């Protein structure tokens, strides 16, 4: 045999021997680890329980590592975009531009401004805009999912200043008017409910219903952490849930939330305390059982004593003609609550752009609640299709925003 062939065979044998030695060492290490893990396993714990606990610990460690990497991540420096700073006033803008970008006219803005009390905001980051400028920035940003640098030339502000002003106004409106949005006892009295019920009766919906209740989801981006809490399997989306009651005058007379979207409508209803508020009216105004009025909702709410639903077909029988007629008429009236949700979304489109709604970086609940408040103010000024359908005049702007 040639010397070079003998050398090649010797090298091959050496490699095979080394590979066998490595395999034996790895197998021995695996056996040692398995014995150590078996020694650590409690006697009263089954194999499935131990595996579940081990998997949960691994997931927790993986989440901690992702969070640590995110904190240590360094982004490249981005120089600020240039802009021209100037003293802004509403009179500088054309009327058509104001109406398109802010949904209101100049005269309407002048009526709205003193009712919001924006002069009481505790501004952050040292910015001190005028109430008029702050309101216009908030309306322009909320009406459409604009990028911040698109607004720099409109108001003569940097991106950080626009973002800070927008968030400060949203949080202030949410905190100041949250109770009014949930249940305004000054407006929702037994006498007002009877007025609503008569309007519903004229449309053929019976004489015991004063409003319609339903829930909606404000969709958001998929959260990085704890995304399952925000995920609705029914809607196949992440988001927050809100519950609203629409009355025949076109107003969203009650808004409850936010609740993470993984919960159902009944959970939101119980958590809101809406039933307790209606029962308190019955008690305080000494309303007899025959005079009690209800809101109309889908079967998810029919476990409450203040909610009325459609008649159900009894087993082995049919609905009476009167019951079937009631169901048809109330189905046509109940669509009003969907019209109310659509009006909030169509007027203030930023809430509908879920890719810009990121949990943890923006006060999303304040955005939606502020949009409902502004929609009600818009209805007070111009009415809507709901108030026109039932022939009821909404309250005036000053009546609606009147402090207690």
LOMAR-331254 format. One record per residue (C-alpha): x, y, z; residue number from 1; residue in one letter. Coordinates in steps of 0.02 Angstrom, whole numbers. Layout:
N
east, north, up, k, r
X, Y, Z, NUM, A
...
***
This chain:
404
east, north, up, k, r
0, 0, 0, 1, X
64, 170, -45, 2, X
120, 281, 101, 3, X
-6, 418, 59, 4, X
-151, 294, 67, 5, X
-93, 229, 234, 6, X
-84, 406, 303, 7, X
-262, 444, 241, 8, X
-331, 288, 322, 9, X
-245, 330, 485, 10, X
-318, 506, 485, 11, X
-494, 438, 449, 12, X
-482, 315, 593, 13, X
-427, 454, 708, 14, X
-579, 561, 658, 15, X
-699, 416, 685, 16, X
-625, 382, 856, 17, X
-639, 564, 905, 18, X
-822, 572, 848, 19, X
-864, 416, 950, 20, X
-782, 491, 1102, 21, X
-882, 652, 1084, 22, X
-1046, 556, 1065, 23, X
-1010, 453, 1220, 24, X
-971, 611, 1319, 25, X
-1132, 698, 1261, 26, X
-1238, 546, 1305, 27, X
-1158, 537, 1476, 28, X
-1192, 721, 1506, 29, X
-1375, 701, 1455, 30, X
-1396, 555, 1575, 31, X
-1317, 654, 1717, 32, X
-1433, 802, 1685, 33, X
-1587, 690, 1675, 34, X
-1541, 610, 1842, 35, X
-1515, 781, 1920, 36, X
-1684, 842, 1856, 37, X
-1767, 685, 1923, 38, X
-1687, 717, 2091, 39, X
-1755, 896, 2091, 40, X
-1932, 839, 2050, 41, X
-2046, 837, 2203, 42, X
-2122, 670, 2244, 43, X
-2299, 740, 2250, 44, X
-2286, 822, 2077, 45, X
-2337, 729, 1920, 46, X
-2234, 731, 1763, 47, X
-2362, 840, 1672, 48, X
-2364, 969, 1813, 49, X
-2175, 977, 1816, 50, X
-2169, 999, 1627, 51, X
-2299, 1139, 1635, 52, X
-2205, 1230, 1771, 53, X
-2041, 1211, 1677, 54, X
-2121, 1281, 1518, 55, X
-2192, 1430, 1613, 56, X
-2021, 1468, 1688, 57, X
-1941, 1461, 1517, 58, X
-2074, 1579, 1446, 59, X
-2047, 1701, 1590, 60, X
-1859, 1698, 1564, 61, X
-1881, 1725, 1377, 62, X
-1996, 1874, 1409, 63, X
-1870, 1948, 1531, 64, X
-1730, 1931, 1403, 65, X
-1836, 2017, 1269, 66, X
-1873, 2160, 1387, 67, X
-1690, 2176, 1433, 68, X
-1639, 2181, 1249, 69, X
-1771, 2312, 1216, 70, X
-1704, 2422, 1357, 71, X
-1526, 2403, 1296, 72, X
-1570, 2439, 1115, 73, X
-1496, 2599, 1051, 74, X
-1573, 2690, 907, 75, X
-1473, 2795, 786, 76, X
-1484, 2981, 817, 77, X
-1614, 3065, 706, 78, X
-1593, 3253, 692, 79, X
-1753, 3354, 719, 80, X
-1849, 3406, 566, 81, X
-1836, 3590, 526, 82, X
-1991, 3699, 549, 83, X
-2033, 3883, 558, 84, X
-2095, 3942, 727, 85, X
-2226, 4079, 723, 86, X
-2367, 4148, 830, 87, X
-2520, 4049, 780, 88, X
-2699, 4111, 784, 89, X
-2859, 4035, 717, 90, X
-2890, 4186, 607, 91, X
-2740, 4136, 500, 92, X
-2832, 3983, 432, 93, X
-2967, 3984, 296, 94, X
-3141, 3936, 352, 95, X
-3153, 3786, 235, 96, X
-2986, 3721, 299, 97, X
-3045, 3736, 479, 98, X
-3208, 3645, 445, 99, X
-3120, 3505, 351, 100, X
-2977, 3478, 474, 101, X
-3066, 3512, 639, 102, X
-3247, 3461, 601, 103, X
-3314, 3624, 673, 104, X
-3331, 3801, 607, 105, X
-3244, 3950, 685, 106, X
-3405, 4008, 768, 107, X
-3434, 3833, 840, 108, X
-3255, 3825, 905, 109, X
-3280, 3991, 994, 110, X
-3434, 3918, 1080, 111, X
-3347, 3756, 1127, 112, X
-3184, 3828, 1193, 113, X
-3246, 3906, 1359, 114, X
-3347, 3749, 1400, 115, X
-3195, 3633, 1401, 116, X
-3094, 3733, 1532, 117, X
-2929, 3698, 1444, 118, X
-2849, 3839, 1543, 119, X
-2847, 3719, 1692, 120, X
-2731, 3593, 1608, 121, X
-2568, 3555, 1699, 122, X
-2454, 3556, 1548, 123, X
-2303, 3440, 1543, 124, X
-2129, 3468, 1471, 125, X
-2141, 3656, 1495, 126, X
-2257, 3689, 1347, 127, X
-2386, 3826, 1374, 128, X
-2497, 3842, 1220, 129, X
-2653, 3949, 1220, 130, X
-2817, 3855, 1248, 131, X
-2870, 3895, 1070, 132, X
-2711, 3826, 994, 133, X
-2716, 3671, 1105, 134, X
-2895, 3633, 1054, 135, X
-2859, 3653, 869, 136, X
-2705, 3541, 879, 137, X
-2809, 3410, 969, 138, X
-2952, 3416, 843, 139, X
-2838, 3411, 691, 140, X
-2740, 3263, 759, 141, X
-2894, 3165, 815, 142, X
-2995, 3191, 656, 143, X
-2874, 3094, 546, 144, X
-2720, 2981, 573, 145, X
-2596, 3114, 521, 146, X
-2410, 3104, 549, 147, X
-2342, 3234, 667, 148, X
-2225, 3312, 541, 149, X
-2375, 3343, 428, 150, X
-2440, 3466, 558, 151, X
-2279, 3558, 595, 152, X
-2307, 3690, 462, 153, X
-2488, 3714, 514, 154, X
-2454, 3764, 693, 155, X
-2269, 3811, 698, 156, X
-2227, 3675, 826, 157, X
-2104, 3532, 835, 158, X
-2160, 3351, 832, 159, X
-2127, 3326, 1017, 160, X
-2227, 3482, 1060, 161, X
-2375, 3427, 953, 162, X
-2375, 3253, 1030, 163, X
-2364, 3319, 1208, 164, X
-2504, 3445, 1184, 165, X
-2616, 3314, 1103, 166, X
-2593, 3190, 1245, 167, X
-2613, 3320, 1382, 168, X
-2779, 3380, 1311, 169, X
-2844, 3201, 1290, 170, X
-2800, 3152, 1468, 171, X
-2876, 3313, 1538, 172, X
-3041, 3291, 1446, 173, X
-3051, 3109, 1498, 174, X
-3023, 3147, 1681, 175, X
-3136, 3300, 1689, 176, X
-3287, 3233, 1594, 177, X
-3277, 3047, 1631, 178, X
-3424, 3049, 1753, 179, X
-3531, 3151, 1632, 180, X
-3497, 3026, 1495, 181, X
-3536, 2875, 1602, 182, X
-3703, 2928, 1676, 183, X
-3759, 3109, 1688, 184, X
-3890, 3107, 1826, 185, X
-3933, 3287, 1787, 186, X
-3995, 3236, 1612, 187, X
-4051, 3056, 1638, 188, X
-4204, 3077, 1748, 189, X
-4367, 2980, 1749, 190, X
-4453, 3123, 1661, 191, X
-4322, 3127, 1522, 192, X
-4331, 2937, 1503, 193, X
-4520, 2948, 1481, 194, X
-4492, 3079, 1346, 195, X
-4373, 2960, 1257, 196, X
-4497, 2815, 1274, 197, X
-4636, 2915, 1192, 198, X
-4522, 2952, 1044, 199, X
-4482, 2766, 1027, 200, X
-4667, 2723, 1037, 201, X
-4704, 2839, 890, 202, X
-4586, 2733, 785, 203, X
-4676, 2573, 838, 204, X
-4552, 2511, 968, 205, X
-4666, 2498, 1119, 206, X
-4682, 2618, 1264, 207, X
-4556, 2541, 1387, 208, X
-4389, 2574, 1299, 209, X
-4289, 2735, 1323, 210, X
-4124, 2686, 1242, 211, X
-4016, 2550, 1163, 212, X
-3862, 2470, 1240, 213, X
-3718, 2383, 1153, 214, X
-3531, 2363, 1158, 215, X
-3392, 2403, 1036, 216, X
-3207, 2364, 1019, 217, X
-3078, 2499, 990, 218, X
-2945, 2400, 897, 219, X
-2760, 2422, 936, 220, X
-2592, 2354, 880, 221, X
-2542, 2183, 942, 222, X
-2457, 2215, 1111, 223, X
-2283, 2146, 1137, 224, X
-2320, 2085, 1313, 225, X
-2478, 2002, 1380, 226, X
-2560, 2008, 1209, 227, X
-2687, 1874, 1255, 228, X
-2772, 1990, 1379, 229, X
-2813, 2112, 1239, 230, X
-2864, 1983, 1109, 231, X
-3047, 1953, 1066, 232, X
-3075, 1781, 993, 233, X
-3244, 1836, 928, 234, X
-3178, 1987, 832, 235, X
-3007, 1910, 796, 236, X
-2921, 2071, 848, 237, X
-2835, 2156, 995, 238, X
-2917, 2305, 1077, 239, X
-3018, 2385, 1216, 240, X
-3205, 2367, 1243, 241, X
-3325, 2509, 1277, 242, X
-3509, 2501, 1320, 243, X
-3629, 2637, 1263, 244, X
-3812, 2683, 1277, 245, X
-3888, 2783, 1134, 246, X
-4047, 2883, 1165, 247, X
-4174, 2943, 1034, 248, X
-4108, 3121, 1039, 249, X
-3949, 3057, 954, 250, X
-3838, 3073, 1108, 251, X
-3722, 2939, 1175, 252, X
-3795, 2958, 1349, 253, X
-3685, 2829, 1437, 254, X
-3508, 2770, 1402, 255, X
-3421, 2639, 1510, 256, X
-3247, 2568, 1490, 257, X
-3115, 2531, 1443, 258, X
-3107, 2344, 1474, 259, X
-2984, 2227, 1387, 260, X
-3065, 2145, 1236, 261, X
-3045, 1967, 1300, 262, X
-3198, 1995, 1411, 263, X
-3377, 1981, 1349, 264, X
-3517, 2109, 1347, 265, X
-3596, 2043, 1507, 266, X
-3432, 2064, 1602, 267, X
-3419, 2244, 1542, 268, X
-3599, 2277, 1593, 269, X
-3576, 2210, 1769, 270, X
-3410, 2302, 1791, 271, X
-3485, 2467, 1731, 272, X
-3617, 2482, 1868, 273, X
-3748, 2545, 1744, 274, X
-3886, 2442, 1824, 275, X
-3853, 2520, 1994, 276, X
-3871, 2694, 1920, 277, X
-4041, 2657, 1842, 278, X
-4103, 2571, 2000, 279, X
-4048, 2723, 2100, 280, X
-4161, 2832, 1991, 281, X
-4307, 2714, 2023, 282, X
-4273, 2724, 2209, 283, X
-4237, 2910, 2225, 284, X
-4386, 2963, 2118, 285, X
-4499, 2827, 2191, 286, X
-4543, 2754, 2022, 287, X
-4681, 2623, 2030, 288, X
-4656, 2455, 1947, 289, X
-4781, 2498, 1810, 290, X
-4686, 2657, 1765, 291, X
-4513, 2581, 1754, 292, X
-4426, 2597, 1586, 293, X
-4286, 2494, 1511, 294, X
-4147, 2498, 1385, 295, X
-4154, 2374, 1242, 296, X
-4007, 2257, 1209, 297, X
-3956, 2092, 1134, 298, X
-3968, 1927, 1232, 299, X
-3799, 1958, 1316, 300, X
-3879, 2090, 1427, 301, X
-4045, 2005, 1466, 302, X
-3986, 1947, 1638, 303, X
-4011, 2125, 1702, 304, X
-4172, 2195, 1772, 305, X
-4146, 2361, 1682, 306, X
-4124, 2286, 1507, 307, X
-4261, 2221, 1392, 308, X
-4226, 2101, 1249, 309, X
-4320, 2024, 1104, 310, X
-4455, 1893, 1134, 311, X
-4392, 1715, 1117, 312, X
-4492, 1578, 1034, 313, X
-4555, 1458, 1169, 314, X
-4518, 1271, 1147, 315, X
-4644, 1191, 1031, 316, X
-4739, 1352, 1000, 317, X
-4733, 1512, 898, 318, X
-4726, 1695, 946, 319, X
-4890, 1788, 949, 320, X
-4917, 1915, 809, 321, X
-4892, 2057, 934, 322, X
-4727, 1985, 995, 323, X
-4662, 1957, 818, 324, X
-4711, 2135, 772, 325, X
-4620, 2203, 925, 326, X
-4461, 2108, 878, 327, X
-4464, 2176, 700, 328, X
-4495, 2355, 753, 329, X
-4362, 2353, 890, 330, X
-4237, 2274, 771, 331, X
-4261, 2424, 655, 332, X
-4241, 2545, 801, 333, X
-4093, 2457, 882, 334, X
-3983, 2496, 732, 335, X
-3970, 2671, 806, 336, X
-3836, 2613, 927, 337, X
-3729, 2556, 780, 338, X
-3756, 2724, 696, 339, X
-3691, 2807, 855, 340, X
-3531, 2704, 853, 341, X
-3509, 2739, 668, 342, X
-3524, 2926, 695, 343, X
-3386, 2923, 827, 344, X
-3272, 2828, 709, 345, X
-3310, 2928, 553, 346, X
-3288, 3098, 635, 347, X
-3128, 3052, 729, 348, X
-3038, 2930, 617, 349, X
-2878, 2916, 717, 350, X
-2962, 2793, 834, 351, X
-3004, 2683, 684, 352, X
-2822, 2672, 626, 353, X
-2766, 2528, 737, 354, X
-2586, 2530, 676, 355, X
-2561, 2698, 763, 356, X
-2646, 2640, 924, 357, X
-2504, 2565, 1026, 358, X
-2536, 2516, 1205, 359, X
-2408, 2585, 1327, 360, X
-2355, 2732, 1220, 361, X
-2522, 2823, 1201, 362, X
-2674, 2854, 1314, 363, X
-2792, 2759, 1199, 364, X
-2941, 2759, 1318, 365, X
-2930, 2947, 1333, 366, X
-2930, 2964, 1144, 367, X
-3092, 2867, 1124, 368, X
-3181, 2948, 1272, 369, X
-3133, 3120, 1207, 370, X
-3199, 3073, 1035, 371, X
-3367, 3025, 1112, 372, X
-3374, 3191, 1205, 373, X
-3338, 3288, 1045, 374, X
-3466, 3184, 948, 375, X
-3599, 3229, 1076, 376, X
-3552, 3412, 1060, 377, X
-3563, 3396, 871, 378, X
-3737, 3321, 890, 379, X
-3790, 3464, 1003, 380, X
-3739, 3588, 868, 381, X
-3803, 3500, 712, 382, X
-3905, 3348, 761, 383, X
-3885, 3180, 674, 384, X
-3984, 3045, 585, 385, X
-4043, 2969, 749, 386, X
-4120, 3129, 817, 387, X
-4200, 3164, 648, 388, X
-4274, 2989, 637, 389, X
-4359, 3002, 807, 390, X
-4400, 3186, 792, 391, X
-4313, 3240, 953, 392, X
-4206, 3394, 971, 393, X
-4039, 3363, 1057, 394, X
-3994, 3475, 1204, 395, X
-3905, 3636, 1167, 396, X
-3718, 3640, 1187, 397, X
-3729, 3743, 1345, 398, X
-3862, 3628, 1420, 399, X
-3759, 3473, 1387, 400, X
-3595, 3544, 1454, 401, X
-3673, 3631, 1604, 402, X
-3582, 3591, 1765, 403, X
-3680, 3524, 1911, 404, X
***
